[in-house]
Amino acid sequence: MDHRDRGRRSLARWLDRPPRHGSRGQALVEFALVFPVFLILFIGIIEFAFVFNAALGLNFATRNASLAAAEAGNTVGADCAILNDIQKSIGAPMDLAQVQSVAIFKADRDGKPLGGYDQNTGKPLGPQDVWNYSPAAQSCKAGLTTYSVHFIAEATPSQPTYPATGAGNSSAGRCDVLQGCKQASGSYAPLDSIGVSITYHYNYHTALGNFLALPGWGSGFDLTWGNVNRMEPTL
């Protein structure tokens, strides 16, 4: 018998020997320590994908809505067309009912909301129209088109709004004239840049909220996203 045969037999005897009594218990302890961490990481990756999808969905919805706002200009009922566009843009796995509010606001030429952003909520400040979600569909008319939207105008706006019109919205106060809009004082206001911001309450899709002990995070959190476009000018 050469040394290779002896080596094979020694390896076979080592493999066939019964395990030490403590090795199985050690493996179970190690598994019990590692598994919760792995589970939380795995759930976190899934939840992050849903959060990322919601952020992209809000970006898509506000971008389309701001384009619709820029094209609608100061026509009566322009807000109805904007809200209808938002409803069409938000789909599964997002839930339209979780849209807390929609703000249609003025911005400067750099695309920044007049008055800036609230540092705590991310919502725009300054002149704006605020629309809140309503479970019941509302009849909203834009020109000759009537939309069924789930939004109602805020009864007591917390911020200054555009001048209100008989239709219940303030689209008539927006300037979409290239040379500027003449004011009562005789001066000309420049062409408006208009933005749309959505505040959306994100509810967890997994059990991650049960692992979070942060105050106010167990039931989800709010996301606010906005986009700005310059008015499509008329001559």
Secondary structure per residue as TSV (DSSP state, phi and psi in degrees):
chain	resnum	aa	ss	phi	psi
A	1	M	-	360.0	123.9
A	2	D	-	-85.5	177.8
A	3	H	H	-68.6	-24.0
A	4	R	H	-70.1	-40.6
A	5	D	H	-64.0	-42.1
A	6	R	H	-61.4	-37.6
A	7	G	H	-66.7	-39.9
A	8	R	H	-64.5	-43.4
A	9	R	H	-66.0	-37.5
A	10	S	H	-64.5	-40.1
A	11	L	H	-66.3	-40.2
A	12	A	H	-63.9	-41.6
A	13	R	H	-64.7	-36.8
A	14	W	H	-67.6	-38.3
A	15	L	H	-70.8	-32.4
A	16	D	H	-84.1	-8.8
A	17	R	S	-70.9	147.6
A	18	P	-	-66.1	145.8
A	19	P	-	-67.1	153.1
A	20	R	-	-65.8	147.8
A	21	H	H	-61.8	-31.2
A	22	G	H	-88.5	-10.5
A	23	S	H	-69.3	-39.6
A	24	R	H	-67.2	-41.7
A	25	G	H	-64.2	-37.3
A	26	Q	H	-63.6	-41.7
A	27	A	H	-62.6	-39.5
A	28	L	H	-65.7	-40.0
A	29	V	H	-64.3	-44.5
A	30	E	H	-62.5	-41.6
A	31	F	H	-63.2	-42.7
A	32	A	H	-63.1	-31.3
A	33	L	H	-78.3	-37.2
A	34	V	H	-85.1	-34.8
A	35	F	H	-59.8	-45.7
A	36	P	H	-59.1	-40.0
A	37	V	H	-64.4	-44.3
A	38	F	H	-62.6	-40.9
A	39	L	H	-63.8	-43.9
A	40	I	H	-64.2	-41.3
A	41	L	H	-63.4	-41.9
A	42	F	H	-64.9	-46.3
A	43	I	H	-64.6	-38.4
A	44	G	H	-61.8	-38.8
A	45	I	H	-64.0	-43.0
A	46	I	H	-63.6	-44.6
A	47	E	H	-65.6	-39.2
A	48	F	H	-60.3	-36.2
A	49	A	H	-63.2	-39.6
A	50	F	H	-68.3	-41.3
A	51	V	H	-63.2	-43.4
A	52	F	H	-63.1	-39.4
A	53	N	H	-62.7	-40.6
A	54	A	H	-65.1	-41.2
A	55	A	H	-63.1	-43.6
A	56	L	H	-64.9	-38.7
A	57	G	H	-63.6	-40.0
A	58	L	H	-68.1	-39.2
A	59	N	H	-62.1	-44.5
A	60	F	H	-62.7	-45.6
A	61	A	H	-65.6	-44.6
A	62	T	H	-71.1	-31.8
A	63	R	H	-65.6	-46.7
A	64	N	H	-64.6	-39.6
A	65	A	H	-67.8	-38.7
A	66	S	H	-68.9	-32.9
A	67	L	H	-66.0	-42.1
A	68	A	H	-63.2	-38.5
A	69	A	H	-65.3	-40.7
A	70	A	H	-65.4	-36.5
A	71	E	H	-78.8	-33.1
A	72	A	H	-70.9	-28.6
A	73	G	T	63.2	-134.9
A	74	N	T	-105.3	22.3
A	75	T	-	-66.5	150.2
A	76	V	T	-64.4	130.8
A	77	G	T	83.2	15.5
A	78	A	H	-59.1	-35.2
A	79	D	H	-62.0	-32.2
A	80	C	H	-62.6	-42.8
A	81	A	H	-65.5	-36.8
A	82	I	H	-65.0	-46.5
A	83	L	H	-66.1	-37.7
A	84	N	H	-63.5	-38.3
A	85	D	H	-65.5	-37.7
A	86	I	H	-63.9	-43.9
A	87	Q	H	-60.6	-38.5
A	88	K	H	-73.0	-24.9
A	89	S	H	-86.0	-22.6
A	90	I	-	-97.3	115.4
A	91	G	-	-134.9	-177.8
A	92	A	T	-58.8	145.9
A	93	P	T	-82.9	4.9
A	94	M	S	-74.5	158.8
A	95	D	-	-122.6	118.5
A	96	L	G	-58.0	-31.6
A	97	A	G	-65.2	-17.0
A	98	Q	G	-88.0	0.3
A	99	V	E	-73.0	114.8
A	100	Q	E	-78.2	-44.4
A	101	S	E	-161.4	158.5
A	102	V	E	-124.4	128.2
A	103	A	E	-114.2	128.8
A	104	I	E	-110.4	116.7
A	105	F	E	-134.2	161.3
A	106	K	E	-85.6	147.2
A	107	A	E	-134.1	162.1
A	108	D	-	-82.9	-175.6
A	109	R	T	-72.2	-13.4
A	110	D	T	-89.9	1.6
A	111	G	S	85.3	9.5
A	112	K	-	-94.9	134.9
A	113	P	B	-58.0	137.2
A	114	L	T	-63.8	122.6
A	115	G	T	97.7	-9.7
A	116	G	-	79.0	-164.5
A	117	Y	B	-111.0	149.2
A	118	D	-	-70.5	123.9
A	119	Q	T	-66.5	-25.2
A	120	N	T	-86.7	-40.2
A	121	T	T	-104.7	-19.7
A	122	G	-	81.4	3.2
A	123	K	-	-80.0	147.3
A	124	P	B	-70.0	152.9
A	125	L	-	-115.1	174.0
A	126	G	S	90.6	-165.9
A	127	P	S	-59.2	123.8
A	128	Q	E	-161.4	157.9
A	129	D	E	-106.7	131.9
A	130	V	E	-114.1	128.9
A	131	W	E	-121.6	129.7
A	132	N	E	-103.9	148.9
A	133	Y	E	-68.5	141.0
A	134	S	E	-127.5	134.3
A	135	P	E	-61.6	-32.4
A	136	A	E	-90.2	138.4
A	137	A	E	-67.9	141.8
A	138	Q	E	-112.5	147.0
A	139	S	E	-87.2	121.6
A	140	C	E	-131.0	122.5
A	141	K	E	-107.6	128.4
A	142	A	E	-120.7	100.9
A	143	G	T	65.9	-122.0
A	144	L	T	-93.2	-1.2
A	145	T	E	-106.2	131.3
A	146	T	E	-106.6	125.5
A	147	Y	E	-107.2	151.7
A	148	S	E	-104.2	105.2
A	149	V	E	-120.4	153.6
A	150	H	E	-102.0	45.5
A	151	F	E	-138.2	143.4
A	152	I	E	-128.5	146.7
A	153	A	E	-67.7	142.4
A	154	E	-	-61.1	130.9
A	155	A	S	-67.1	-43.9
A	156	T	S	-126.3	87.3
A	157	P	-	-57.5	138.7
A	158	S	S	-82.4	-13.9
A	159	Q	S	-125.2	157.5
A	160	P	-	-58.7	142.7
A	161	T	-	-113.0	172.5
A	162	Y	S	-63.6	157.9
A	163	P	-	-57.7	129.9
A	164	A	-	-73.8	153.4
A	165	T	-	-118.9	174.3
A	166	G	T	-63.5	-21.4
A	167	A	T	-81.4	-0.7
A	168	G	S	89.2	3.0
A	169	N	S	-127.6	175.7
A	170	S	-	-116.9	25.2
A	171	S	G	-64.5	-24.8
A	172	A	G	-65.3	-18.5
A	173	G	G	-86.1	3.7
A	174	R	-	-90.4	140.6
A	175	C	-	-97.9	117.3
A	176	D	-	-123.5	27.0
A	177	V	B	-102.7	131.5
A	178	L	T	-59.6	-41.0
A	179	Q	T	-82.5	-2.4
A	180	G	-	102.5	163.9
A	181	C	E	-109.4	130.2
A	182	K	E	-73.8	131.6
A	183	Q	-	-96.6	170.1
A	184	A	T	-61.7	-28.5
A	185	S	T	-76.2	-10.1
A	186	G	S	99.0	-13.4
A	187	S	-	-81.3	168.7
A	188	Y	E	-114.2	126.8
A	189	A	E	-83.4	140.5
A	190	P	-	-71.3	166.5
A	191	L	-	-56.6	132.3
A	192	D	-	-77.6	147.5
A	193	S	E	-105.9	132.0
A	194	I	E	-121.1	139.4
A	195	G	E	-125.6	158.6
A	196	V	E	-129.5	128.6
A	197	S	E	-124.3	137.9
A	198	I	E	-119.9	132.0
A	199	T	E	-105.2	120.8
A	200	Y	E	-124.2	132.1
A	201	H	E	-91.1	116.9
A	202	Y	E	-91.4	121.6
A	203	N	-	-99.3	139.8
A	204	Y	-	-63.2	139.9
A	205	H	S	-94.7	-13.4
A	206	T	S	-122.7	-172.4
A	207	A	T	-85.0	12.9
A	208	L	H	-59.9	-35.3
A	209	G	H	-59.4	-28.3
A	210	N	H	-71.5	-22.1
A	211	F	H	-89.0	-14.9
A	212	L	-	-90.3	126.8
A	213	A	-	-101.4	7.3
A	214	L	S	-71.6	136.8
A	215	P	T	-60.4	130.7
A	216	G	T	81.5	-2.1
A	217	W	T	-101.2	-12.4
A	218	G	T	-65.6	-29.4
A	219	S	T	-104.5	16.0
A	220	G	-	107.3	-170.9
A	221	F	E	-156.0	167.2
A	222	D	E	-94.4	140.1
A	223	L	E	-116.9	134.0
A	224	T	E	-123.1	128.5
A	225	W	E	-139.6	141.5
A	226	G	E	-143.9	158.2
A	227	N	E	-138.6	151.4
A	228	V	E	-127.3	140.8
A	229	N	E	-137.4	149.5
A	230	R	E	-78.2	143.8
A	231	M	-	-56.1	138.6
A	232	E	-	-71.1	112.3
A	233	P	-	-77.1	146.4
A	234	T	B	-105.6	156.0
A	235	L	-	-81.4	360.0
